[in-house]
Amino acid sequence: MDRFSQLEAFVASATLGSFSAVARAEGVTPALIARRVDALEARLGVRLFVRSTRKLALTSEGHALFAQAQEILRSLQETETRIGQGSAKPVGLLRITAPAGFGRRHVAPLMPALCEQHPGLEVSLDLSDDFVDLANDRFDCAIRIGELSDSSLIGIRLAENQRVVVASPAYLKTHGVPKHPAELSAHQCLPLSARSGQTRGWLFQVDGQAVWHSIEGQMACSDGSVLHQWCLDGHGLAWRSLWEVSHDIATGRLISVLDQYRAAPNGIFALMPQRRLTPLRVKVLVEWLKYHYGQSGYFD
């Protein structure tokens, strides 16, 4: 059995805590990972793990090997990268996940030209507003909007994201224009439903302070595009991103209100799993998105 694969299986098992977790990440069986670790232990003549039905724990010999093995694998990867950098081209499958609405408008349309420019690249784009575990679901990159809370991921800011409160002219003519966020309780509002996981309300800047206003409405939905359409149809006020509604505002289909209370912009990010070296295919994707999003008026 290959010594390198044995060492890789040992380091991954020590990092993730179980053979089954490593097997899921690599798309193989837990028995194969266990056999590789068994072979390494037999070759060294020591036990590297104390095994139980629930988890793996490193022995003292395992701890001693773990730090050295990480350095060996890291050094090998860096050497391969340096040697291949001069002629490297992005190749292989690039697995991306993005929010459904943003992905349809601002990720999917940019992929054909990316693939045309890099023929060795394949793209698999998953559009979903559900939570995605990058490591376990084996995604290379996630596009996310808003606050970053997971410190185990690498986040690269691609663009700014500004949210605004909007309504149709017909709605405002019938119900009036709110002058202060506190007046929203008297209006029909269109919030994201609890299933979306974004239940903190709408954020405003009031007297120099960021203030969350709890929002309730007769109609709520976990799909932002549905809220957008309900708003266009005159059913209430919605808190949407400019990348989604700027054209509607420019054409008069929607009107922004409470502009003097807009919260500071948050970010649109590319998130990647923590790695010593980011694959070239991911670097190319990030630079591609940053370039296009950075063009003047792109989101308009």
C-alpha positions as CSV (number, residue, x, y, z in Angstrom):
1,M,0.0,0.0,0.0
2,D,1.3,3.5,-0.9
3,R,3.0,5.2,2.0
4,F,1.7,8.6,1.0
5,S,-2.0,7.5,1.0
6,Q,-1.4,6.0,4.5
7,L,0.0,9.2,5.8
8,E,-2.9,11.2,4.2
9,A,-5.5,8.9,5.7
10,F,-3.8,9.2,9.2
11,V,-3.7,13.1,9.1
12,A,-7.3,13.4,7.8
13,S,-8.6,10.9,10.4
14,A,-6.8,12.8,13.2
15,T,-8.2,16.1,11.9
16,L,-11.9,15.0,11.3
17,G,-12.1,12.5,14.3
18,S,-13.4,9.5,12.5
19,F,-12.8,7.2,9.5
20,S,-16.4,7.7,8.3
21,A,-15.9,11.5,8.1
22,V,-12.8,11.1,6.0
23,A,-14.5,8.5,3.8
24,R,-17.4,11.0,3.1
25,A,-15.0,13.7,2.2
26,E,-13.0,11.5,-0.2
27,G,-16.0,9.5,-1.6
28,V,-14.7,6.1,-0.5
29,T,-15.6,3.6,2.2
30,P,-14.7,3.9,5.9
31,A,-13.1,0.4,5.6
32,L,-10.6,1.6,3.0
33,I,-9.5,4.5,5.3
34,A,-9.2,2.2,8.3
35,R,-7.0,-0.3,6.2
36,R,-4.7,2.5,5.3
37,V,-4.2,3.5,8.9
38,D,-3.9,-0.1,10.0
39,A,-1.1,-0.5,7.4
40,L,0.7,2.5,8.7
41,E,0.4,1.3,12.3
42,A,1.7,-2.1,11.3
43,R,4.7,-0.6,9.4
44,L,5.6,1.6,12.4
45,G,4.9,-1.0,15.0
46,V,2.9,1.3,17.2
47,R,-0.7,2.3,17.9
48,L,-1.6,5.7,16.6
49,F,-5.2,5.9,17.7
50,V,-7.3,4.7,20.6
51,R,-10.5,3.7,18.8
52,S,-14.1,3.6,20.1
53,T,-17.4,3.3,18.4
54,R,-17.9,7.0,18.5
55,K,-14.5,8.7,17.8
56,L,-10.8,8.4,17.4
57,A,-8.3,9.7,20.0
58,L,-4.5,10.0,19.3
59,T,-2.1,8.1,21.3
60,S,1.2,9.7,22.5
61,E,2.9,8.2,19.4
62,G,0.0,9.5,17.3
63,H,0.5,13.0,18.6
64,A,4.2,12.9,17.8
65,L,3.6,11.7,14.3
66,F,0.7,14.1,13.6
67,A,2.6,17.3,13.6
68,Q,5.5,15.9,11.5
69,A,3.1,14.3,9.1
70,Q,1.2,17.6,8.5
71,E,4.5,19.3,7.8
72,I,5.6,16.6,5.3
73,L,2.3,16.7,3.4
74,R,2.3,20.5,3.4
75,S,5.9,20.7,2.1
76,L,5.1,18.2,-0.7
77,Q,2.0,20.2,-1.8
78,E,4.0,23.5,-1.8
79,T,6.8,21.9,-3.8
80,E,4.3,20.5,-6.4
81,T,2.6,23.9,-6.7
82,R,5.9,25.8,-7.1
83,I,7.1,23.4,-9.8
84,G,3.8,23.5,-11.7
85,Q,3.0,27.2,-11.4
86,G,4.8,28.3,-14.5
87,S,2.5,26.3,-16.8
88,A,-0.5,25.8,-14.5
89,K,-4.0,26.1,-15.9
90,P,-7.2,25.7,-14.0
91,V,-8.5,22.2,-14.6
92,G,-11.0,19.8,-13.0
93,L,-14.4,20.2,-11.4
94,L,-15.3,23.4,-9.7
95,R,-18.2,22.9,-7.3
96,I,-19.9,26.2,-6.3
97,T,-22.9,26.9,-4.1
98,A,-24.8,30.2,-4.0
99,P,-28.1,31.7,-2.8
100,A,-30.8,30.9,-5.3
101,G,-31.8,34.5,-6.3
102,F,-28.3,35.9,-6.4
103,G,-26.9,32.9,-8.1
104,R,-29.5,33.0,-10.9
105,R,-28.8,36.7,-11.6
106,H,-25.1,37.2,-10.8
107,V,-23.2,33.8,-10.8
108,A,-24.9,31.6,-13.4
109,P,-24.7,34.2,-16.3
110,L,-20.9,34.6,-15.8
111,M,-20.1,30.8,-15.9
112,P,-20.3,30.2,-19.7
113,A,-17.6,32.8,-20.5
114,L,-15.4,31.4,-17.6
115,C,-15.6,27.9,-19.1
116,E,-14.9,29.2,-22.6
117,Q,-11.8,31.0,-21.4
118,H,-10.6,27.9,-19.4
119,P,-11.5,24.8,-21.5
120,G,-10.1,22.4,-18.8
121,L,-12.5,23.7,-16.2
122,E,-15.9,22.1,-15.4
123,V,-18.4,24.0,-13.3
124,S,-21.1,22.5,-11.1
125,L,-23.4,25.3,-9.6
126,D,-25.7,24.5,-6.8
127,L,-28.4,27.2,-6.1
128,S,-30.0,27.0,-2.7
129,D,-30.9,29.2,0.2
130,D,-30.4,26.3,2.6
131,F,-27.3,25.9,4.9
132,V,-24.5,24.1,3.2
133,D,-21.5,22.5,4.9
134,L,-18.6,23.1,2.5
135,A,-16.3,20.4,3.9
136,N,-18.8,17.6,4.2
137,D,-20.7,18.5,1.0
138,R,-17.4,18.9,-0.8
139,F,-17.9,22.3,-2.3
140,D,-14.9,24.3,-3.4
141,C,-16.5,27.7,-2.9
142,A,-19.7,29.2,-1.5
143,I,-21.0,32.7,-2.4
144,R,-22.6,34.2,0.7
145,I,-24.2,37.6,1.5
146,G,-24.1,39.3,4.9
147,E,-22.3,38.7,8.1
148,L,-19.6,36.0,8.3
149,S,-19.9,33.9,11.4
150,D,-17.9,30.7,10.7
151,S,-14.3,31.4,11.4
152,S,-13.3,27.9,10.1
153,L,-13.8,29.3,6.5
154,I,-11.7,31.7,4.4
155,G,-13.8,34.7,3.3
156,I,-12.9,37.0,0.4
157,R,-15.0,40.1,-0.1
158,L,-16.3,40.3,-3.7
159,A,-18.5,43.4,-3.5
160,E,-20.7,45.5,-1.3
161,N,-24.3,44.7,-0.6
162,Q,-26.8,47.4,0.2
163,R,-30.3,46.7,1.4
164,V,-33.3,49.0,1.0
165,V,-36.9,49.1,1.9
166,V,-39.1,49.2,-1.2
167,A,-42.7,49.2,-2.2
168,S,-44.8,49.6,-5.4
169,P,-46.3,53.0,-6.2
170,A,-49.8,51.5,-5.9
171,Y,-49.1,50.2,-2.3
172,L,-47.7,53.6,-1.2
173,K,-50.6,55.5,-2.7
174,T,-53.1,53.3,-0.8
175,H,-51.2,52.9,2.5
176,G,-48.9,56.0,2.7
177,V,-45.2,56.3,2.9
178,P,-43.5,55.4,6.3
179,K,-41.4,58.2,7.6
180,H,-39.6,56.2,10.4
181,P,-38.8,52.5,10.9
182,A,-41.1,52.5,14.0
183,E,-44.0,53.1,11.6
184,L,-43.5,49.7,9.9
185,S,-45.7,48.0,12.5
186,A,-48.6,49.8,10.9
187,H,-47.8,48.6,7.4
188,Q,-48.1,45.3,5.5
189,C,-44.5,44.0,5.5
190,L,-43.1,41.0,3.6
191,P,-40.5,39.3,5.8
192,L,-38.5,36.1,5.2
193,S,-40.1,33.2,6.9
194,A,-38.5,31.4,9.9
195,R,-37.4,28.5,7.6
196,S,-34.9,30.9,6.0
197,G,-32.9,31.3,9.2
198,Q,-33.0,35.1,8.9
199,T,-35.5,36.1,11.5
200,R,-33.7,39.0,13.2
201,G,-35.8,41.5,11.3
202,W,-34.7,44.5,9.2
203,L,-31.6,46.6,10.1
204,F,-31.6,50.4,10.2
205,Q,-29.3,53.2,11.2
206,V,-31.2,55.3,13.8
207,D,-29.4,58.2,15.7
208,G,-26.0,56.8,14.7
209,Q,-26.9,53.3,16.0
210,A,-27.6,50.0,14.2
211,V,-31.0,48.9,15.2
212,W,-32.9,45.7,14.3
213,H,-36.6,46.1,13.9
214,S,-38.7,42.9,14.4
215,I,-40.9,42.5,11.4
216,E,-44.1,40.5,11.1
217,G,-46.4,40.2,8.2
218,Q,-49.5,38.5,7.0
219,M,-47.4,36.9,4.2
220,A,-43.9,35.6,4.6
221,C,-41.7,33.3,2.4
222,S,-38.3,31.7,2.6
223,D,-37.7,32.5,-1.1
224,G,-36.6,36.1,-1.6
225,S,-37.7,36.1,-5.3
226,V,-41.3,35.5,-4.1
227,L,-41.1,38.4,-1.7
228,H,-39.8,40.5,-4.6
229,Q,-42.7,39.6,-6.8
230,W,-45.3,40.1,-4.0
231,C,-43.7,43.6,-3.5
232,L,-44.0,44.4,-7.2
233,D,-47.6,43.2,-7.1
234,G,-48.4,45.8,-4.4
235,H,-48.8,43.5,-1.4
236,G,-46.5,45.3,0.9
237,L,-43.1,46.6,1.9
238,A,-40.0,44.4,1.4
239,W,-36.3,44.7,2.5
240,R,-34.3,43.7,-0.5
241,S,-30.8,44.1,-1.9
242,L,-30.0,46.7,-4.5
243,W,-28.6,43.9,-6.8
244,E,-32.1,42.6,-7.0
245,V,-34.3,45.8,-7.1
246,S,-32.1,48.6,-8.6
247,H,-33.6,48.1,-12.1
248,D,-37.1,48.2,-10.7
249,I,-36.3,51.4,-8.8
250,A,-34.8,53.0,-11.9
251,T,-37.8,52.2,-14.0
252,G,-40.3,53.3,-11.3
253,R,-41.8,49.8,-10.7
254,L,-40.6,50.1,-7.1
255,I,-39.9,53.1,-4.8
256,S,-37.3,53.0,-2.0
257,V,-38.4,54.5,1.3
258,L,-36.7,55.2,4.7
259,D,-33.5,55.9,2.7
260,Q,-32.2,58.2,5.5
261,Y,-32.2,55.2,7.8
262,R,-30.4,52.7,5.6
263,A,-28.0,50.5,7.4
264,A,-24.3,50.4,6.4
265,P,-23.7,47.9,3.5
266,N,-22.6,44.4,4.3
267,G,-20.6,42.2,2.0
268,I,-20.9,39.6,-0.8
269,F,-18.3,37.0,-0.1
270,A,-16.6,33.9,-1.6
271,L,-16.1,31.4,1.2
272,M,-13.6,28.5,1.0
273,P,-12.6,25.8,3.4
274,Q,-9.4,26.5,5.3
275,R,-6.6,25.2,3.2
276,R,-2.8,25.8,3.1
277,L,-3.1,26.2,-0.6
278,T,-6.2,27.3,-2.4
279,P,-6.7,25.3,-5.7
280,L,-6.0,27.3,-8.8
281,R,-9.6,26.7,-10.1
282,V,-11.0,28.5,-7.1
283,K,-8.5,31.4,-7.4
284,V,-9.6,31.9,-11.0
285,L,-13.3,31.9,-10.0
286,V,-12.8,34.5,-7.3
287,E,-10.8,36.8,-9.5
288,W,-13.4,36.4,-12.3
289,L,-16.3,37.4,-10.0
290,K,-14.4,40.3,-8.4
291,Y,-13.5,41.6,-11.8
292,H,-17.1,41.6,-13.1
293,Y,-18.7,42.8,-9.8
294,G,-16.1,45.6,-9.7
295,Q,-17.2,47.0,-13.1
296,S,-18.9,50.4,-12.8
297,G,-22.6,50.1,-12.6
298,Y,-22.6,46.2,-12.8
299,F,-25.3,45.7,-10.2
300,D,-27.4,48.5,-11.8
